[in-house]
Amino acid sequence: MALRIENVTKRFGKKIAVDQLSMLVEPGEMFGMLGANGAGKTTTFRMMIGLFEPNDGEVTWDGQAPQSLSARTIGYLPEERGLYPKLKVMEQMIYLGRLRGLSKKEVMAEVNMWLERFNIPHYRKAKVENLSKGNQQKVQFIAAVLHRPDLLILDEPFSGLDPINVDLLKTAVKELRDGGTTIVFSSHDMEHVESLCENLCIMDEGTPVVHGKLKDIKRTYEKRKLHVRADFPIDFLEHIDGVLDMTVGAQETTIDIRDEGVAEAIFASLQDQGGYVRHFSVEEPTLHDIFVEKVGRSYV
């Protein structure tokens, strides 16, 4: 069972929200989607779950349109809150679980397991509006997975969570993937995508600008950062061809270079000085670096 998006375009009046998007998410894969606000990620997610239909192209799961799938097939955690603030946690989990075709007994067993795992069992009878933002996010995650979907779509799942709870949720997401759940998610923190995803898509104004395996994408990005610590002045390095920028810190100098070949020239120049070089390393490009290179602005 794979998620296929083939030449999909979605328009709202004259506004093109998604333009000629194609991607394949293999079964059991965790796939990352990146883009600034308004890039088309959420519109794409809503086509994945069948809330929107594309104007052109098609979205299918196991060869079927999302609208024809069983209610238990897909789980969705939206970026905005989708909970009923006045209802108690267990009350609305039962309501949502029943909509997915679960019995009350099945829902209660599943929800109790997740509440215990997330260290919030005492919130079973609490109203959602009385929970912190982070605990509301945990409850919303439980609502998305309590029916054990085959396809799970997470739009900013780590929003509102402190670092400890981010790690807790990451572990849960990894275990779902390892159990066979196919997962597509977005995050404003690119480190989350780097740590969780092998494949990804970066969108800009509705158009995919980067798509593929993260390791392959990094190989195509030639610019590098070089970190140097030496016991002698190294400001002369800024005159080497291929040095784009230098930032001198109290302990370390960071040098932006055109490609790894420039690092070899810098290393040779340092050796010629005859001084002691304490540290010399070439940093692999980050996803943030790639985003800025491809989209042309910082991702905030």
C-alpha positions in Angstrom: 0.0 0.0 0.0 1.5 3.3 -1.1 0.4 6.9 -1.1 0.6 8.3 -4.6 0.2 11.9 -5.7 0.4 12.3 -9.4 0.5 15.7 -11.2 -1.8 17.2 -8.6 -2.9 20.9 -8.9 -5.3 22.6 -6.5 -6.7 26.0 -7.2 -8.9 28.3 -5.1 -10.3 30.7 -7.6 -7.3 32.3 -9.3 -5.0 31.2 -6.5 -2.9 28.1 -7.2 -2.3 26.5 -3.8 -0.5 23.4 -5.2 1.0 23.2 -8.6 1.9 20.0 -10.4 2.9 18.0 -7.3 4.0 14.4 -7.8 5.3 12.2 -5.0 5.3 8.6 -3.8 5.4 7.6 -0.2 6.2 3.9 0.2 4.5 1.6 2.8 6.0 2.0 6.3 8.0 5.1 5.3 8.2 8.4 7.2 8.1 11.2 4.7 8.8 14.8 5.5 7.2 17.9 4.0 8.7 21.3 4.4 7.8 24.8 3.3 7.1 28.2 4.8 3.5 29.2 5.7 1.4 29.3 2.6 3.7 26.9 0.7 0.9 24.4 0.1 1.6 21.7 2.7 -1.7 21.8 4.6 -3.7 21.9 1.3 -1.8 18.8 0.2 -2.5 17.1 3.5 -6.2 17.9 3.1 -6.2 16.3 -0.3 -4.5 13.2 1.2 -7.4 12.8 3.6 -10.1 13.5 1.0 -11.2 16.9 2.5 -10.2 18.6 -0.8 -10.3 17.2 -4.3 -7.6 18.2 -6.7 -8.5 20.2 -9.8 -6.0 18.1 -11.8 -4.2 14.9 -11.1 -5.0 12.4 -8.5 -4.3 11.3 -4.9 -4.6 7.6 -4.1 -3.8 5.2 -1.2 -3.4 1.6 -2.3 -4.9 2.7 -5.6 -8.1 4.2 -4.1 -9.2 7.8 -3.7 -9.2 8.9 -0.1 -12.9 9.5 -0.1 -13.6 5.8 -0.7 -11.4 4.5 2.1 -12.6 3.1 5.4 -12.8 5.5 8.3 -10.1 3.5 10.0 -7.5 3.8 7.2 -6.2 7.4 7.8 -5.3 9.3 10.9 -4.8 13.1 10.8 -3.4 15.5 13.3 -4.1 19.1 12.0 -1.9 22.0 12.8 -4.8 23.9 14.3 -6.7 22.5 17.3 -9.4 20.0 16.3 -10.7 19.2 19.8 -13.9 20.1 21.6 -12.7 22.3 24.5 -15.8 21.8 26.7 -15.7 18.0 26.5 -13.7 15.8 28.9 -10.8 14.0 27.3 -12.3 10.5 27.5 -15.7 11.6 26.4 -14.5 13.1 23.2 -12.1 10.2 22.5 -15.0 7.8 22.7 -17.0 10.0 20.4 -14.1 10.3 17.9 -13.3 6.6 18.2 -16.9 5.6 17.5 -16.8 7.7 14.4 -13.9 5.6 13.3 -15.8 2.4 13.9 -14.3 1.3 17.2 -16.4 0.0 20.1 -16.4 2.0 23.4 -14.4 -0.7 25.0 -11.8 -0.6 22.3 -11.5 3.2 22.5 -11.1 3.2 26.3 -8.4 0.5 26.2 -6.5 2.4 23.5 -6.8 5.8 25.1 -5.9 4.5 28.6 -2.7 3.0 27.1 -1.7 6.3 25.4 -2.5 8.4 28.5 -0.3 6.2 30.6 2.4 6.4 28.1 2.3 10.2 27.9 2.2 10.5 31.7 -1.2 12.1 31.8 -3.6 9.3 33.0 -5.1 11.8 35.5 -6.5 13.9 32.7 -9.1 11.3 31.6 -11.9 13.3 33.1 -10.4 16.8 32.5 -11.9 19.2 30.1 -9.6 19.9 27.2 -9.8 23.7 27.7 -8.2 23.2 31.1 -5.1 21.5 29.8 -1.9 23.1 28.8 -1.1 23.6 25.1 1.4 20.7 25.3 -1.1 18.3 26.9 -3.7 19.3 24.4 -1.3 18.4 21.7 -0.8 15.0 23.3 -4.5 14.4 23.4 -4.9 15.5 19.8 -2.1 13.0 18.8 -4.0 10.2 20.6 -7.2 11.1 18.7 -5.2 10.7 15.4 -3.8 7.3 16.2 -6.3 5.6 18.5 -7.9 3.6 15.6 -4.4 2.4 14.5 -4.5 3.9 11.0 -2.4 2.5 8.1 -1.6 6.1 6.9 -0.9 8.8 9.5 -0.6 12.5 8.5 0.9 14.8 11.1 0.8 18.6 10.5 3.3 20.2 13.0 3.0 17.4 15.6 5.6 18.8 17.9 3.9 22.2 18.3 3.7 23.4 21.9 5.8 20.5 23.3 8.8 21.0 25.6 12.0 19.1 24.7 11.2 16.2 27.0 7.7 15.7 25.5 9.1 16.2 21.9 11.4 13.2 22.6 8.4 11.2 24.0 6.3 11.9 21.0 9.2 11.2 18.6 9.7 7.8 20.2 6.0 7.0 19.7 6.1 8.1 16.1 9.1 6.0 15.4 7.4 2.9 16.9 4.3 3.4 14.8 6.5 3.6 11.7 8.4 0.5 12.8 5.1 -1.2 13.3 4.2 -0.6 9.6 2.3 2.7 9.7 3.1 5.0 6.8 3.7 8.5 8.1 3.7 11.9 6.4 4.5 14.9 8.5 5.6 18.5 8.5 7.6 20.5 11.1 8.9 24.0 11.4 11.9 22.5 13.1 14.0 21.1 10.3 16.1 19.1 12.8 13.0 16.9 13.4 12.7 16.1 9.7 16.4 15.4 9.5 16.3 13.0 12.4 13.2 11.2 11.3 12.9 11.2 7.5 14.9 9.5 4.7 12.8 11.1 2.0 11.3 14.6 1.8 9.7 17.3 -0.3 10.3 21.1 0.1 7.5 23.2 -1.3 7.6 26.9 -2.2 4.4 28.8 -3.2 2.7 25.5 -4.1 5.5 24.1 -6.2 7.9 21.3 -5.2 11.4 22.7 -5.4 13.3 19.8 -3.8 12.2 16.2 -3.7 14.0 13.0 -3.0 16.3 11.2 -0.5 17.8 13.5 2.1 21.3 12.0 1.6 21.1 12.5 -2.2 19.8 16.1 -1.8 22.8 16.9 0.5 25.2 15.5 -2.1 23.9 18.0 -4.7 24.5 20.9 -2.3 28.1 22.0 -2.8 28.5 24.8 -0.3 30.0 23.8 3.0 30.9 25.3 6.4 34.5 24.8 7.7 35.4 25.1 11.4 38.9 25.9 12.3 40.7 26.5 15.7 44.4 27.4 15.5 47.0 29.0 17.7 47.8 31.7 15.2 45.9 34.3 13.2 44.1 32.9 10.2 42.4 36.0 8.8 44.6 35.5 5.6 42.3 32.7 4.6 39.5 35.1 3.5 41.6 35.8 0.4 41.6 32.2 -0.8 39.4 31.7 -3.9 36.2 30.0 -2.9 35.9 31.5 0.6 32.5 33.1 0.7 32.4 34.4 4.3 34.3 34.2 7.5 33.0 34.5 11.1 35.7 34.8 13.8 34.5 33.7 17.2 36.2 33.7 20.6 37.3 30.0 20.2 36.6 29.1 16.6 36.4 30.5 13.1 33.6 29.4 10.8 34.2 29.7 7.1 31.6 29.4 4.4 33.2 27.8 1.3 32.1 27.1 -2.2 32.8 23.4 -2.1 35.0 20.8 -0.4 37.8 21.4 -2.8 38.3 24.8 -1.2 38.7 23.1 2.2 41.7 21.2 0.7 43.3 24.6 -0.3 42.7 26.0 3.1 44.2 23.0 4.8 47.3 23.3 2.7 47.6 27.0 3.5 47.4 26.3 7.2 50.1 23.6 7.0 52.3 26.1 5.3 52.1 28.4 8.3 53.8 25.9 10.5 51.6 26.6 13.5 49.4 24.3 15.6 45.9 23.7 14.2 43.7 22.3 17.1 40.6 21.6 15.0 39.7 21.4 11.4 36.4 20.0 10.2 34.0 20.3 7.2 30.3 20.4 8.3 27.7 18.6 6.2 25.0 20.9 4.9 21.9 21.1 7.1 18.4 21.0 5.8 18.1 24.6 6.8 21.1 25.5 4.6 19.5 23.6 1.7 16.1 25.3 2.2 17.7 28.8 2.2 19.7 27.9 -1.0 16.6 26.5 -2.8 13.9 28.8 -1.6 16.0 31.9 -1.1 14.9 32.9 2.3 15.2 31.8 5.9 12.6 29.3 7.1 10.7 30.8 10.1 
